Amino acid sequence: MEMNNTTIEYADFAEYDRRQRAIERHLLAAFLGGLAVGLLGMFVAGLDTAWIGQVYDPYAYLALSLAVGASASGFGWALLTTFLAAVSTLVAAMGASALRGQDTFQIIGGSAAGLNWTLALLVALGLLAYGTRRDDAWGDVAAGAVGAALIADVVDRSTPGFIGSERSFWPGPALVIGLLSVVLVFLLRRSARGRVRALAASALFAGLFTVGLAAFVAGWIPLEV
């Protein structure tokens, strides 16, 4: 009996050690991934081909956040590692651009407000990505919200007069990112029912955001940026 208890305790400790090592590797991967993506973003921003930079910023950063959040071992770890990856990305990109004498806001976000928005969006998407691991309706909602965030950003950047409007973003980059957003929502769910609900939620959330943004631009919503 004592031998069996010893075996069980050893197995428990071994499992605990494996979990701790997995968390440590995940933290390190999030940090190094953020540095790599941020540094690469600096070089991409200096290319003459505009659409490459438009696709990379912010969608490469969003992809990193989604990957980090979806692979976290818990909600708290998803919050921590996503924030770590986001901060390391921003610091690497802005620090490298400063050394080259460039405007740091040209690398990520385009402005101070855009930088804050990008950081908040990265962390929020990481948490939503963790939520997509659920097999229930809340997982469908989380997947729909991920797609809606990407689609809403595409609508904002491709619609004249909106806050982040970029004339060259339409139609090429906008169509590519929009299509990939729909495919991502489809891949995040495993069942046909879950995919339908996630796509419906994505369309609903994106529509509500677009209406709200249009109302803000028209002056119906008295807010200041």
Disulfide bonds with the S-S distance in Angstrom:
none
